[in-house]
């Protein structure tokens, strides 16, 4: 492991990062194995490392810096469905989506086929996956996960899916955080695994499996959404292209392990999707490959209010007024996902003008939450 001066060099994008997130980030920069760091403008406090942080390490992976929902990300599919018919049938489509896609803690009644025999994984992951994994494919989850049907400035209908590796990723993250805590003398939460060790190699294999699982999960949700649209408007779906970019992972790049925790890979020319909120929609972007940001961008707008704080301070009436143009689940249980609970997405995008350029703005018609 190379020795570097402490703290490691870093760059911060945005100027309104909360003190608790900064404290977490600077603590990470003090770790001896850290090479560089960057903090995105949507950053806020997380576990061990802020959501919206990117950290490059030498020779180690830190499970807590990837987080619990390994492989969580956003998939976007522009389609050929006509905007007028989707808008006209939005309420019926909304109801059907909830009928065909399990949300919250719900799962499928039968396993969903997925050919993954070629993907290496540990015995620990295999045992859990065999019992529960295939029942979770095509399930949305809760929190800020969403399925959205929207349209861009070209009036193309998009299917957008924000979800991750479900309980599979959470189980693996919990397991490896415990393993790392027994093999590392780092400060709590910054426990690392040597990538040459058996545990480090197993984590990397299982992380990649969870990344594949998370992608397949988003694809299954998108397929079901396309089928619902087809039935409701009597059209045959055509997927023009597909964007998938996850924001919870560790990737080997130029000899460094780059941890992105709530941050999106944004190399030069790379397509990505940055969601805003239930009202303001999402932005299809193109990366600029900025090395100061460790080739990354934000993964969303970032929370302005914590979940409990949002439910305590926000008004359901104001929430309903803000969502008049979107068919969505607007009630007390989703108040913590109200647009006012998030930072201004336009300000967040402006703060990362050196990281991405906006290609499309997808405005929501239908929003499905867990």
Short mmCIF file of the C-alpha atoms (twelve columns), coordinates in Angstrom:
data_MODEL
# 
_entry.id   MODEL 
# 
loop_
_atom_site.group_PDB 
_atom_site.id 
_atom_site.type_symbol 
_atom_site.label_atom_id 
_atom_site.label_alt_id 
_atom_site.label_comp_id 
_atom_site.label_asym_id 
_atom_site.label_seq_id 
_atom_site.Cartn_x 
_atom_site.Cartn_y 
_atom_site.Cartn_z 
_atom_site.pdbx_PDB_model_num 
ATOM 1   C CA . UNK A 1   0.000   0.000   0.000   1 
ATOM 2   C CA . UNK A 2   1.406   3.379   -0.996  1 
ATOM 3   C CA . UNK A 3   1.876   5.995   1.711   1 
ATOM 4   C CA . UNK A 4   0.362   9.393   1.018   1 
ATOM 5   C CA . UNK A 5   0.177   12.630  2.944   1 
ATOM 6   C CA . UNK A 6   -2.937  13.068  5.033   1 
ATOM 7   C CA . UNK A 7   -5.529  14.127  4.238   1 
ATOM 8   C CA . UNK A 8   -5.664  12.883  0.663   1 
ATOM 9   C CA . UNK A 9   -6.358  15.525  -2.010  1 
ATOM 10  C CA . UNK A 10  -10.007 16.060  -2.845  1 
ATOM 11  C CA . UNK A 11  -12.373 18.360  -4.735  1 
ATOM 12  C CA . UNK A 12  -15.839 19.508  -3.683  1 
ATOM 13  C CA . UNK A 13  -18.535 20.447  -6.200  1 
ATOM 14  C CA . UNK A 14  -21.248 22.695  -4.810  1 
ATOM 15  C CA . UNK A 15  -21.117 25.029  -1.847  1 
ATOM 16  C CA . UNK A 16  -23.954 24.003  0.445   1 
ATOM 17  C CA . UNK A 17  -22.740 20.641  1.774   1 
ATOM 18  C CA . UNK A 18  -24.112 19.953  5.251   1 
ATOM 19  C CA . UNK A 19  -21.515 19.882  8.075   1 
ATOM 20  C CA . UNK A 20  -22.285 16.248  9.030   1 
ATOM 21  C CA . UNK A 21  -21.561 15.098  5.466   1 
ATOM 22  C CA . UNK A 22  -18.333 17.106  5.351   1 
ATOM 23  C CA . UNK A 23  -17.206 15.569  8.638   1 
ATOM 24  C CA . UNK A 24  -17.778 12.067  7.280   1 
ATOM 25  C CA . UNK A 25  -15.996 12.867  4.043   1 
ATOM 26  C CA . UNK A 26  -12.930 14.384  5.723   1 
ATOM 27  C CA . UNK A 27  -12.728 11.378  8.047   1 
ATOM 28  C CA . UNK A 28  -12.540 9.147   4.963   1 
ATOM 29  C CA . UNK A 29  -9.850  11.346  3.428   1 
ATOM 30  C CA . UNK A 30  -7.702  10.705  6.518   1 
ATOM 31  C CA . UNK A 31  -7.552  6.949   5.922   1 
ATOM 32  C CA . UNK A 32  -4.057  5.734   4.938   1 
ATOM 33  C CA . UNK A 33  -5.225  3.817   1.859   1 
ATOM 34  C CA . UNK A 34  -7.098  6.759   0.271   1 
ATOM 35  C CA . UNK A 35  -5.547  8.319   -2.846  1 
ATOM 36  C CA . UNK A 36  -8.094  10.962  -3.877  1 
ATOM 37  C CA . UNK A 37  -11.671 12.008  -3.226  1 
ATOM 38  C CA . UNK A 38  -14.531 14.072  -4.612  1 
ATOM 39  C CA . UNK A 39  -17.861 15.206  -3.221  1 
ATOM 40  C CA . UNK A 40  -20.836 15.755  -5.498  1 
ATOM 41  C CA . UNK A 41  -23.290 18.677  -5.084  1 
ATOM 42  C CA . UNK A 42  -26.104 16.351  -3.964  1 
ATOM 43  C CA . UNK A 43  -24.067 15.061  -1.013  1 
ATOM 44  C CA . UNK A 44  -25.679 14.432  2.349   1 
ATOM 45  C CA . UNK A 45  -24.904 12.339  5.405   1 
ATOM 46  C CA . UNK A 46  -24.886 8.560   5.011   1 
ATOM 47  C CA . UNK A 47  -23.403 5.604   6.865   1 
ATOM 48  C CA . UNK A 48  -19.587 5.935   7.212   1 
ATOM 49  C CA . UNK A 49  -19.325 7.906   3.962   1 
ATOM 50  C CA . UNK A 50  -21.682 10.603  2.667   1 
ATOM 51  C CA . UNK A 51  -24.133 9.809   -0.076  1 
ATOM 52  C CA . UNK A 52  -22.641 11.612  -3.062  1 
ATOM 53  C CA . UNK A 53  -19.000 10.794  -2.277  1 
ATOM 54  C CA . UNK A 54  -16.391 9.308   -4.599  1 
ATOM 55  C CA . UNK A 55  -13.188 7.903   -3.105  1 
ATOM 56  C CA . UNK A 56  -10.205 6.253   -4.809  1 
ATOM 57  C CA . UNK A 57  -8.206  3.749   -2.767  1 
ATOM 58  C CA . UNK A 58  -4.992  1.841   -3.282  1 
ATOM 59  C CA . UNK A 59  -5.154  -1.930  -2.807  1 
ATOM 60  C CA . UNK A 60  -8.334  -2.126  -0.744  1 
ATOM 61  C CA . UNK A 61  -12.111 -2.077  -1.062  1 
ATOM 62  C CA . UNK A 62  -14.297 -0.642  1.692   1 
ATOM 63  C CA . UNK A 63  -17.744 -2.306  1.774   1 
ATOM 64  C CA . UNK A 64  -19.358 0.557   3.724   1 
ATOM 65  C CA . UNK A 65  -18.218 2.992   1.032   1 
ATOM 66  C CA . UNK A 66  -20.235 1.105   -1.569  1 
ATOM 67  C CA . UNK A 67  -23.160 0.871   0.818   1 
ATOM 68  C CA . UNK A 68  -26.038 -1.471  1.471   1 
ATOM 69  C CA . UNK A 69  -27.872 -1.298  -1.862  1 
ATOM 70  C CA . UNK A 70  -25.028 -2.563  -4.048  1 
ATOM 71  C CA . UNK A 71  -25.646 -1.714  -7.687  1 
ATOM 72  C CA . UNK A 72  -28.531 0.680   -7.098  1 
ATOM 73  C CA . UNK A 73  -28.908 2.838   -10.171 1 
ATOM 74  C CA . UNK A 74  -31.135 4.212   -12.903 1 
ATOM 75  C CA . UNK A 75  -32.139 2.606   -16.183 1 
ATOM 76  C CA . UNK A 76  -33.738 4.627   -18.953 1 
ATOM 77  C CA . UNK A 77  -35.469 3.424   -22.119 1 
ATOM 78  C CA . UNK A 78  -36.786 5.808   -24.794 1 
ATOM 79  C CA . UNK A 79  -39.742 4.166   -26.529 1 
ATOM 80  C CA . UNK A 80  -42.067 4.662   -29.495 1 
ATOM 81  C CA . UNK A 81  -45.309 4.878   -27.487 1 
ATOM 82  C CA . UNK A 82  -47.334 7.980   -28.488 1 
ATOM 83  C CA . UNK A 83  -47.358 10.718  -25.855 1 
ATOM 84  C CA . UNK A 84  -51.008 11.648  -26.422 1 
ATOM 85  C CA . UNK A 85  -52.254 8.122   -25.738 1 
ATOM 86  C CA . UNK A 86  -50.073 7.604   -22.687 1 
ATOM 87  C CA . UNK A 87  -51.282 10.904  -21.233 1 
ATOM 88  C CA . UNK A 88  -54.898 10.048  -22.007 1 
ATOM 89  C CA . UNK A 89  -54.611 6.638   -20.282 1 
ATOM 90  C CA . UNK A 90  -52.280 7.696   -17.460 1 
ATOM 91  C CA . UNK A 91  -54.624 6.815   -14.580 1 
ATOM 92  C CA . UNK A 92  -55.319 3.306   -15.907 1 
ATOM 93  C CA . UNK A 93  -51.618 2.720   -16.618 1 
ATOM 94  C CA . UNK A 94  -50.781 3.871   -13.085 1 
ATOM 95  C CA . UNK A 95  -53.154 1.314   -11.558 1 
ATOM 96  C CA . UNK A 96  -51.904 -1.503  -13.792 1 
ATOM 97  C CA . UNK A 97  -48.260 -0.821  -12.975 1 
ATOM 98  C CA . UNK A 98  -48.975 -1.289  -9.275  1 
ATOM 99  C CA . UNK A 99  -50.763 -4.547  -10.091 1 
ATOM 100 C CA . UNK A 100 -47.824 -6.004  -12.039 1 
ATOM 101 C CA . UNK A 101 -44.776 -4.705  -10.152 1 
ATOM 102 C CA . UNK A 102 -44.275 -5.488  -6.442  1 
ATOM 103 C CA . UNK A 103 -43.307 -2.402  -4.450  1 
ATOM 104 C CA . UNK A 104 -42.092 -1.782  -0.915  1 
ATOM 105 C CA . UNK A 105 -41.232 -5.048  0.806   1 
ATOM 106 C CA . UNK A 106 -43.414 -7.124  -1.545  1 
ATOM 107 C CA . UNK A 107 -41.903 -9.794  -3.788  1 
ATOM 108 C CA . UNK A 108 -43.017 -12.154 -6.570  1 
ATOM 109 C CA . UNK A 109 -45.070 -15.237 -5.768  1 
ATOM 110 C CA . UNK A 110 -42.949 -17.289 -8.162  1 
ATOM 111 C CA . UNK A 111 -39.238 -17.132 -9.025  1 
ATOM 112 C CA . UNK A 112 -38.363 -15.103 -12.130 1 
ATOM 113 C CA . UNK A 113 -36.096 -16.936 -14.626 1 
ATOM 114 C CA . UNK A 114 -32.592 -15.492 -15.005 1 
ATOM 115 C CA . UNK A 115 -29.592 -17.235 -16.513 1 
ATOM 116 C CA . UNK A 116 -26.715 -16.308 -14.189 1 
ATOM 117 C CA . UNK A 117 -24.792 -19.591 -13.951 1 
ATOM 118 C CA . UNK A 118 -21.726 -17.986 -15.539 1 
ATOM 119 C CA . UNK A 119 -21.397 -15.335 -12.817 1 
ATOM 120 C CA . UNK A 120 -18.958 -16.186 -9.982  1 
ATOM 121 C CA . UNK A 121 -20.167 -15.740 -6.405  1 
ATOM 122 C CA . UNK A 122 -19.364 -16.917 -2.919  1 
ATOM 123 C CA . UNK A 123 -21.068 -19.751 -1.080  1 
ATOM 124 C CA . UNK A 124 -22.640 -17.190 1.273   1 
ATOM 125 C CA . UNK A 125 -24.261 -15.302 -1.583  1 
ATOM 126 C CA . UNK A 126 -25.279 -18.473 -3.402  1 
ATOM 127 C CA . UNK A 127 -27.112 -19.817 -0.367  1 
ATOM 128 C CA . UNK A 128 -29.177 -16.632 0.045   1 
ATOM 129 C CA . UNK A 129 -29.738 -16.212 -3.689  1 
ATOM 130 C CA . UNK A 130 -30.962 -19.796 -4.045  1 
ATOM 131 C CA . UNK A 131 -33.602 -19.258 -1.358  1 
ATOM 132 C CA . UNK A 132 -34.821 -15.752 -2.147  1 
ATOM 133 C CA . UNK A 133 -33.012 -14.046 -5.015  1 
ATOM 134 C CA . UNK A 134 -35.222 -14.918 -7.985  1 
ATOM 135 C CA . UNK A 135 -38.347 -13.953 -6.047  1 
ATOM 136 C CA . UNK A 136 -37.013 -10.388 -5.864  1 
ATOM 137 C CA . UNK A 137 -36.316 -9.787  -9.557  1 
ATOM 138 C CA . UNK A 138 -38.708 -7.192  -10.934 1 
ATOM 139 C CA . UNK A 139 -39.456 -5.639  -7.538  1 
ATOM 140 C CA . UNK A 140 -39.087 -1.925  -6.931  1 
ATOM 141 C CA . UNK A 141 -38.422 -1.535  -3.233  1 
ATOM 142 C CA . UNK A 142 -39.169 1.628   -1.257  1 
ATOM 143 C CA . UNK A 143 -37.585 4.921   -0.237  1 
ATOM 144 C CA . UNK A 144 -36.420 6.933   -3.243  1 
ATOM 145 C CA . UNK A 145 -36.747 4.003   -5.663  1 
ATOM 146 C CA . UNK A 146 -39.211 4.702   -8.445  1 
ATOM 147 C CA . UNK A 147 -40.657 3.669   -11.773 1 
ATOM 148 C CA . UNK A 148 -41.537 6.648   -13.913 1 
ATOM 149 C CA . UNK A 149 -43.185 7.114   -17.290 1 
ATOM 150 C CA . UNK A 150 -42.285 10.497  -18.746 1 
ATOM 151 C CA . UNK A 151 -41.601 12.411  -21.939 1 
ATOM 152 C CA . UNK A 152 -38.752 14.533  -23.265 1 
ATOM 153 C CA . UNK A 153 -38.586 17.664  -25.436 1 
ATOM 154 C CA . UNK A 154 -38.931 15.453  -28.540 1 
ATOM 155 C CA . UNK A 155 -42.190 14.045  -27.074 1 
ATOM 156 C CA . UNK A 156 -40.637 10.600  -26.741 1 
ATOM 157 C CA . UNK A 157 -42.028 8.446   -23.964 1 
ATOM 158 C CA . UNK A 158 -39.360 7.159   -21.571 1 
ATOM 159 C CA . UNK A 159 -39.493 4.346   -19.039 1 
ATOM 160 C CA . UNK A 160 -37.206 5.164   -16.113 1 
ATOM 161 C CA . UNK A 161 -36.416 2.728   -13.308 1 
ATOM 162 C CA . UNK A 162 -34.494 3.540   -10.131 1 
ATOM 163 C CA . UNK A 163 -33.913 0.404   -8.064  1 
ATOM 164 C CA . UNK A 164 -31.089 -1.836  -6.880  1 
ATOM 165 C CA . UNK A 165 -30.106 -5.300  -5.727  1 
ATOM 166 C CA . UNK A 166 -32.902 -5.469  -3.152  1 
ATOM 167 C CA . UNK A 167 -32.382 -7.646  -0.065  1 
ATOM 168 C CA . UNK A 168 -29.638 -9.582  -1.829  1 
ATOM 169 C CA . UNK A 169 -27.317 -6.560  -1.912  1 
ATOM 170 C CA . UNK A 170 -28.242 -5.518  1.612   1 
ATOM 171 C CA . UNK A 171 -27.485 -8.997  2.940   1 
ATOM 172 C CA . UNK A 172 -24.102 -9.098  1.188   1 
ATOM 173 C CA . UNK A 173 -23.174 -5.592  2.338   1 
ATOM 174 C CA . UNK A 174 -23.999 -6.458  5.950   1 
ATOM 175 C CA . UNK A 175 -21.983 -9.666  5.743   1 
ATOM 176 C CA . UNK A 176 -18.851 -8.038  4.320   1 
ATOM 177 C CA . UNK A 177 -18.978 -5.049  6.643   1 
ATOM 178 C CA . UNK A 178 -18.756 -7.509  9.523   1 
ATOM 179 C CA . UNK A 179 -15.922 -9.405  7.831   1 
ATOM 180 C CA . UNK A 180 -14.017 -6.167  7.186   1 
ATOM 181 C CA . UNK A 181 -14.464 -4.974  10.766  1 
ATOM 182 C CA . UNK A 182 -12.624 -8.084  11.994  1 
ATOM 183 C CA . UNK A 183 -9.714  -7.696  9.589   1 
ATOM 184 C CA . UNK A 184 -9.092  -3.952  9.688   1 
ATOM 185 C CA . UNK A 185 -7.860  -1.517  12.307  1 
ATOM 186 C CA . UNK A 186 -9.392  1.495   10.597  1 
ATOM 187 C CA . UNK A 187 -11.851 3.830   12.243  1 
ATOM 188 C CA . UNK A 188 -15.392 2.474   12.550  1 
ATOM 189 C CA . UNK A 189 -17.184 2.389   9.203   1 
ATOM 190 C CA . UNK A 190 -13.937 2.700   7.245   1 
ATOM 191 C CA . UNK A 191 -13.053 -0.984  7.595   1 
ATOM 192 C CA . UNK A 192 -11.253 -2.184  4.477   1 
ATOM 193 C CA . UNK A 193 -10.569 -5.488  2.750   1 
ATOM 194 C CA . UNK A 194 -7.242  -6.095  1.011   1 
ATOM 195 C CA . UNK A 195 -8.113  -6.907  -2.608  1 
ATOM 196 C CA . UNK A 196 -5.480  -9.686  -2.590  1 
ATOM 197 C CA . UNK A 197 -7.066  -11.437 0.387   1 
ATOM 198 C CA . UNK A 198 -9.641  -14.219 0.115   1 
ATOM 199 C CA . UNK A 199 -12.282 -11.960 1.697   1 
ATOM 200 C CA . UNK A 200 -11.420 -9.082  -0.629  1 
ATOM 201 C CA . UNK A 201 -11.651 -11.282 -3.727  1 
ATOM 202 C CA . UNK A 202 -14.944 -12.751 -2.507  1 
ATOM 203 C CA . UNK A 203 -16.397 -9.282  -1.930  1 
ATOM 204 C CA . UNK A 204 -15.410 -8.163  -5.426  1 
ATOM 205 C CA . UNK A 205 -17.019 -11.259 -6.988  1 
ATOM 206 C CA . UNK A 206 -20.193 -10.842 -4.949  1 
ATOM 207 C CA . UNK A 207 -20.337 -7.108  -5.632  1 
ATOM 208 C CA . UNK A 208 -20.188 -7.787  -9.387  1 
ATOM 209 C CA . UNK A 209 -22.921 -10.393 -9.019  1 
ATOM 210 C CA . UNK A 210 -25.088 -7.827  -7.209  1 
ATOM 211 C CA . UNK A 211 -24.398 -5.282  -9.973  1 
ATOM 212 C CA . UNK A 212 -25.646 -7.817  -12.540 1 
ATOM 213 C CA . UNK A 213 -28.642 -8.692  -10.361 1 
ATOM 214 C CA . UNK A 214 -29.542 -5.000  -9.964  1 
ATOM 215 C CA . UNK A 215 -29.408 -4.483  -13.733 1 
ATOM 216 C CA . UNK A 216 -31.570 -7.543  -14.356 1 
ATOM 217 C CA . UNK A 217 -33.995 -6.262  -11.721 1 
ATOM 218 C CA . UNK A 218 -34.344 -2.910  -13.493 1 
ATOM 219 C CA . UNK A 219 -34.699 -4.639  -16.866 1 
ATOM 220 C CA . UNK A 220 -37.487 -6.865  -15.549 1 
ATOM 221 C CA . UNK A 221 -39.340 -3.838  -14.157 1 
ATOM 222 C CA . UNK A 222 -38.939 -2.012  -17.486 1 
ATOM 223 C CA . UNK A 223 -40.202 -5.068  -19.412 1 
ATOM 224 C CA . UNK A 224 -43.304 -5.261  -17.229 1 
ATOM 225 C CA . UNK A 225 -43.901 -1.530  -17.600 1 
ATOM 226 C CA . UNK A 226 -43.625 -1.815  -21.398 1 
ATOM 227 C CA . UNK A 227 -46.134 -4.689  -21.368 1 
ATOM 228 C CA . UNK A 228 -48.591 -2.638  -19.320 1 
ATOM 229 C CA . UNK A 229 -48.257 0.278   -21.728 1 
ATOM 230 C CA . UNK A 230 -48.787 -2.055  -24.697 1 
ATOM 231 C CA . UNK A 231 -51.980 -3.484  -23.259 1 
ATOM 232 C CA . UNK A 232 -53.408 -0.134  -22.237 1 
ATOM 233 C CA . UNK A 233 -52.773 1.739   -25.482 1 
ATOM 234 C CA . UNK A 234 -52.772 -1.204  -27.926 1 
ATOM 235 C CA . UNK A 235 -49.281 -0.601  -29.195 1 
ATOM 236 C CA . UNK A 236 -46.183 -2.701  -29.661 1 
ATOM 237 C CA . UNK A 237 -43.229 -1.380  -27.647 1 
ATOM 238 C CA . UNK A 238 -39.963 -0.643  -29.380 1 
ATOM 239 C CA . UNK A 239 -36.891 0.111   -27.299 1 
ATOM 240 C CA . UNK A 240 -34.824 2.562   -29.283 1 
ATOM 241 C CA . UNK A 241 -31.859 2.327   -26.919 1 
ATOM 242 C CA . UNK A 242 -31.049 1.721   -23.281 1 
ATOM 243 C CA . UNK A 243 -29.082 3.613   -20.642 1 
ATOM 244 C CA . UNK A 244 -28.058 1.888   -17.430 1 
ATOM 245 C CA . UNK A 245 -25.792 3.529   -14.904 1 
ATOM 246 C CA . UNK A 246 -25.501 2.383   -11.301 1 
ATOM 247 C CA . UNK A 247 -24.307 4.631   -8.499  1 
ATOM 248 C CA . UNK A 248 -23.267 2.265   -5.664  1 
ATOM 249 C CA . UNK A 249 -20.130 0.311   -6.590  1 
ATOM 250 C CA . UNK A 250 -16.348 0.056   -6.537  1 
ATOM 251 C CA . UNK A 251 -14.533 -0.123  -9.877  1 
ATOM 252 C CA . UNK A 252 -10.868 -0.681  -10.719 1 
ATOM 253 C CA . UNK A 253 -9.574  2.207   -12.832 1 
ATOM 254 C CA . UNK A 254 -5.914  2.978   -13.604 1 
ATOM 255 C CA . UNK A 255 -4.840  0.894   -10.613 1 
ATOM 256 C CA . UNK A 256 -7.212  2.591   -8.144  1 
ATOM 257 C CA . UNK A 257 -10.416 1.229   -6.661  1 
ATOM 258 C CA . UNK A 258 -12.916 4.031   -7.194  1 
ATOM 259 C CA . UNK A 259 -15.800 3.820   -4.736  1 
ATOM 260 C CA . UNK A 260 -18.964 5.606   -5.793  1 
ATOM 261 C CA . UNK A 261 -21.589 5.866   -3.079  1 
ATOM 262 C CA . UNK A 262 -24.564 7.699   -4.504  1 
ATOM 263 C CA . UNK A 263 -22.500 8.990   -7.427  1 
ATOM 264 C CA . UNK A 264 -22.773 8.222   -11.142 1 
ATOM 265 C CA . UNK A 265 -19.983 7.106   -13.450 1 
ATOM 266 C CA . UNK A 266 -19.489 9.969   -15.946 1 
ATOM 267 C CA . UNK A 267 -16.536 9.384   -18.246 1 
ATOM 268 C CA . UNK A 268 -16.254 11.447  -21.423 1 
ATOM 269 C CA . UNK A 269 -19.180 10.690  -23.749 1 
ATOM 270 C CA . UNK A 270 -20.827 8.297   -21.259 1 
ATOM 271 C CA . UNK A 271 -24.623 8.533   -21.035 1 
ATOM 272 C CA . UNK A 272 -26.229 8.729   -17.613 1 
ATOM 273 C CA . UNK A 273 -29.449 9.695   -15.873 1 
ATOM 274 C CA . UNK A 274 -29.729 12.121  -12.949 1 
ATOM 275 C CA . UNK A 275 -33.191 12.089  -11.308 1 
ATOM 276 C CA . UNK A 276 -34.570 15.214  -9.705  1 
ATOM 277 C CA . UNK A 277 -37.776 14.475  -7.821  1 
ATOM 278 C CA . UNK A 278 -41.339 13.267  -8.387  1 
ATOM 279 C CA . UNK A 279 -42.389 16.601  -9.875  1 
ATOM 280 C CA . UNK A 280 -39.360 17.844  -11.795 1 
ATOM 281 C CA . UNK A 281 -38.418 14.582  -13.476 1 
ATOM 282 C CA . UNK A 282 -35.013 13.339  -14.592 1 
ATOM 283 C CA . UNK A 283 -32.178 14.487  -16.826 1 
ATOM 284 C CA . UNK A 284 -30.390 12.401  -19.413 1 
ATOM 285 C CA . UNK A 285 -26.791 13.595  -19.363 1 
ATOM 286 C CA . UNK A 286 -23.487 12.990  -21.092 1 
ATOM 287 C CA . UNK A 287 -20.314 12.738  -19.025 1 
ATOM 288 C CA . UNK A 288 -17.364 15.067  -19.506 1 
ATOM 289 C CA . UNK A 289 -14.807 12.782  -17.854 1 
ATOM 290 C CA . UNK A 290 -13.573 15.264  -15.273 1 
ATOM 291 C CA . UNK A 291 -10.638 13.722  -13.320 1 
ATOM 292 C CA . UNK A 292 -11.215 16.147  -10.421 1 
ATOM 293 C CA . UNK A 293 -14.537 14.385  -9.888  1 
ATOM 294 C CA . UNK A 294 -12.908 10.981  -10.394 1 
ATOM 295 C CA . UNK A 295 -14.923 10.669  -13.606 1 
ATOM 296 C CA . UNK A 296 -18.244 10.970  -11.761 1 
ATOM 297 C CA . UNK A 297 -21.361 13.095  -11.353 1 
ATOM 298 C CA . UNK A 298 -24.196 13.358  -8.856  1 
ATOM 299 C CA . UNK A 299 -26.784 10.590  -8.718  1 
ATOM 300 C CA . UNK A 300 -29.729 12.893  -8.111  1 
ATOM 301 C CA . UNK A 301 -30.763 16.124  -6.445  1 
ATOM 302 C CA . UNK A 302 -29.839 15.000  -2.942  1 
ATOM 303 C CA . UNK A 303 -31.975 15.253  0.153   1 
ATOM 304 C CA . UNK A 304 -32.635 18.613  1.756   1 
ATOM 305 C CA . UNK A 305 -34.683 17.140  4.609   1 
ATOM 306 C CA . UNK A 306 -34.291 13.781  6.321   1 
ATOM 307 C CA . UNK A 307 -37.226 11.405  6.041   1 
ATOM 308 C CA . UNK A 308 -38.513 11.942  9.566   1 
ATOM 309 C CA . UNK A 309 -37.910 15.683  9.235   1 
ATOM 310 C CA . UNK A 310 -39.836 15.833  5.967   1 
ATOM 311 C CA . UNK A 311 -42.851 14.042  7.423   1 
ATOM 312 C CA . UNK A 312 -42.739 16.357  10.418  1 
ATOM 313 C CA . UNK A 313 -42.342 19.649  8.549   1 
ATOM 314 C CA . UNK A 314 -43.948 19.285  5.115   1 
ATOM 315 C CA . UNK A 315 -47.602 19.781  4.294   1 
ATOM 316 C CA . UNK A 316 -49.609 17.082  2.521   1 
ATOM 317 C CA . UNK A 317 -51.708 19.841  0.945   1 
ATOM 318 C CA . UNK A 318 -48.587 21.488  -0.516  1 
ATOM 319 C CA . UNK A 319 -47.366 18.087  -1.688  1 
ATOM 320 C CA . UNK A 320 -50.647 17.469  -3.531  1 
ATOM 321 C CA . UNK A 321 -50.572 20.895  -5.164  1 
ATOM 322 C CA . UNK A 322 -47.016 20.360  -6.389  1 
ATOM 323 C CA . UNK A 323 -47.981 17.065  -8.057  1 
ATOM 324 C CA . UNK A 324 -51.109 18.166  -9.946  1 
ATOM 325 C CA . UNK A 325 -49.621 17.331  -13.361 1 
ATOM 326 C CA . UNK A 326 -48.361 13.849  -12.388 1 
ATOM 327 C CA . UNK A 327 -50.349 10.686  -11.652 1 
ATOM 328 C CA . UNK A 328 -48.622 9.453   -8.508  1 
ATOM 329 C CA . UNK A 329 -49.058 8.072   -5.016  1 
ATOM 330 C CA . UNK A 330 -49.420 11.314  -3.043  1 
ATOM 331 C CA . UNK A 331 -50.266 10.580  0.574   1 
ATOM 332 C CA . UNK A 332 -48.892 10.738  4.112   1 
ATOM 333 C CA . UNK A 333 -46.758 7.628   3.595   1 
ATOM 334 C CA . UNK A 334 -44.894 9.226   0.664   1 
ATOM 335 C CA . UNK A 335 -44.543 12.711  2.161   1 
ATOM 336 C CA . UNK A 336 -40.834 12.048  2.723   1 
ATOM 337 C CA . UNK A 337 -40.495 11.809  -1.078  1 
ATOM 338 C CA . UNK A 338 -42.222 15.137  -1.766  1 
ATOM 339 C CA . UNK A 339 -40.304 17.461  -4.137  1 
ATOM 340 C CA . UNK A 340 -39.723 19.901  -1.266  1 
ATOM 341 C CA . UNK A 341 -37.711 17.239  0.614   1 
ATOM 342 C CA . UNK A 342 -34.993 17.450  -2.066  1 
ATOM 343 C CA . UNK A 343 -32.464 20.047  -3.139  1 
ATOM 344 C CA . UNK A 344 -33.200 22.144  -6.198  1 
ATOM 345 C CA . UNK A 345 -32.204 19.851  -9.071  1 
ATOM 346 C CA . UNK A 346 -31.464 22.777  -11.379 1 
ATOM 347 C CA . UNK A 347 -28.986 24.241  -8.882  1 
ATOM 348 C CA . UNK A 348 -27.392 20.818  -8.414  1 
ATOM 349 C CA . UNK A 349 -26.976 20.436  -12.174 1 
ATOM 350 C CA . UNK A 350 -25.511 23.921  -12.479 1 
ATOM 351 C CA . UNK A 351 -22.954 23.062  -9.777  1 
ATOM 352 C CA . UNK A 352 -21.668 20.167  -11.909 1 
ATOM 353 C CA . UNK A 353 -21.505 21.871  -15.281 1 
ATOM 354 C CA . UNK A 354 -17.867 20.701  -15.476 1 
ATOM 355 C CA . UNK A 355 -18.942 17.084  -15.021 1 
ATOM 356 C CA . UNK A 356 -21.904 16.537  -17.387 1 
ATOM 357 C CA . UNK A 357 -23.926 18.201  -20.113 1 
ATOM 358 C CA . UNK A 358 -27.708 17.811  -20.268 1 
ATOM 359 C CA . UNK A 359 -29.039 16.038  -23.349 1 
ATOM 360 C CA . UNK A 360 -32.718 15.514  -22.437 1 
ATOM 361 C CA . UNK A 361 -35.155 16.481  -19.703 1 
ATOM 362 C CA . UNK A 362 -37.719 13.748  -19.029 1 
ATOM 363 C CA . UNK A 363 -40.814 15.221  -17.420 1 
ATOM 364 C CA . UNK A 364 -42.986 12.773  -15.450 1 
ATOM 365 C CA . UNK A 365 -46.483 11.714  -16.396 1 
ATOM 366 C CA . UNK A 366 -46.728 8.698   -14.054 1 
ATOM 367 C CA . UNK A 367 -44.687 7.987   -10.944 1 
ATOM 368 C CA . UNK A 368 -44.691 4.696   -9.026  1 
ATOM 369 C CA . UNK A 369 -43.232 4.641   -5.498  1 
ATOM 370 C CA . UNK A 370 -42.859 1.933   -2.903  1 
# 
